[in-house]
């Protein structure tokens, strides 16, 4: 039950934050810095969900028309990671889907006799057409197997740059008139340095309603507005900034909140708090619950 609850939280985060816009850029390569991506486009080109017989096998990866990527991996990390493909990488993936005639495949290639194998849900949008195919790791035809293999390789490459994002609050109940303090830690868990590309914003904290509202389709873009948001900016005036995060090192951001919304209203009830690393690669922490109550 605990794992199932965690998966629902990851799914909520994955879809709820799909449309939030920010200064997000491609990986720190010279060509990418010349051509920044300003956050998600809101239009999904390719998406894949992978699930097994156990909930901890769940993975999802979604790439939008401008190369912006959001993904979750229940085995590797909490929350949602973000990254970006170069235009060449994205064009190569789209070309593969067209070459293998994905738009004209059957809707399903699954066998009831293979319950323990990995299950895939693949989405492709192109030229005003959408195709969704369900399959498993054995029943897929050769053309679909090639697509699955390429997507799996791309997901593995992303993991080499995925950051660990941890949000801690000093309380789970906030009495009106007091302040809650949040600490957001961004860690490079790899044995190599990861270059983080950003605009003038490195991180932010935000509060939303306690119950997520999201589309059932992967990459849905319906989200309520943030009730409160605090932004951590860099001191540089450059359009693009590169922060090299060495192996095993962390960036730490902190914020305090007095329970008032951005327009000054003193809130009461149940809410959720999360933080975002606004770099590429970057991502969102898992949600933390926060209850606001009246003072005595």
C-alpha positions, 0 to 999 in steps of 0.5 A, a space after each residue: 500500500 505504501 508503494 502504491 501511495 508513492 506511485 500515485 504521488 509521482 503520477 500526480 506530480 508528473 502530470 500536474 506540473 506538465 504545463 508549468 513554464 520556466 526558463 529551462 534550457 538544453 544540456 550544457 553543450 555549446 550548440 544547446 546554449 545558443 538555442 535555449 528551450 524556454 520550458 515545456 511546450 505543452 505539446 507531447 511528441 513521444 511518451 512511454 510508460 513502463 510497468 512491471 508486476 510490482 509498482 516499483 518497476 514504474 517508469 515514465 518518459 515524455 518528450 515535447 515538441 521542443 525537446 523538453 523532457 519530463 520523466 519519473 523512475 520509481 526505482 531511482 528517485 522520488 519526484 519528477 526529473 526534467 531534461 532536454 533533447 537536442 533538436 538532432 536527437 529529437 528529429 532522430 527519434 521522430 524519424 525512427 517512429 515514421 520509418 517503422 510506420 508506428 502510426 499504422 501499428 495495431 493498438 495492442 500487442 499483448 499476451 495474457 500469458 505473460 503477466 510477469 513481463 514488462 508492459 509498455 504504453 507508447 504514445 506518438 503524436 505527428 502531423 495531427 495524428 495520435 497513436 497509442 500502442 500497448 505491448 509487452 516485452 515479448 509480444 511486440 513485433 520487430 519494428 516496435 521492438 526497435 522503437 522500444 530499444 531506442 527509447 530504453 537507451 535514451 532513458 538510460 542516458 538520461 539517468 547518467 545526469 539525473 539529480 537527487 532532489 530532496 525537500 525537507 520541512 521543519 514542520 507538517 502543521 503550520 499555526 497561523 502567525 508562525 513560519 514554516 521553513 523549507 530546505 531543498 537539496 540538489 545532489 549530484 549522485 554520479 561519479 562525474 560532474 554534471 553541468 546545470 544550464 539555467 536562466 536567471 533562476 536556479 530554484 523555486 518553492 511553491 504551495 498548491 491545493 492538497 488534492 492534485 487535479 490532472 489529466 489521465 493521459 500522460 503529459 496532461 497539462 491541467 494544473 491549478 495555480 500555485 497559491 504561493 511561490 518563492 524564487 531563488 535567482 542567480 546574481 548573473 545577468 547573463 541570459 544563460 548560466 552554467 553551474 558545474 556540480 561536482 560528483 557527490 556535491 550538493 546545492 542547498 536552497 532555503 525558504 520560509 513561508 508564513 501561510 499567506 498566498 501570493 495575494 496576501 490571503 491567510 490560508 487555512 486547511 490542507 496544502 502541498 509543498 514542493 520545490 523545483 530545480 530550474 536547470 537542465 537537467 533539473 526537476 521537481 521534488 516529491 510533494 510534502 503535506 502541510 496543514 495550516 491551522 488557526 492559533 489558540 
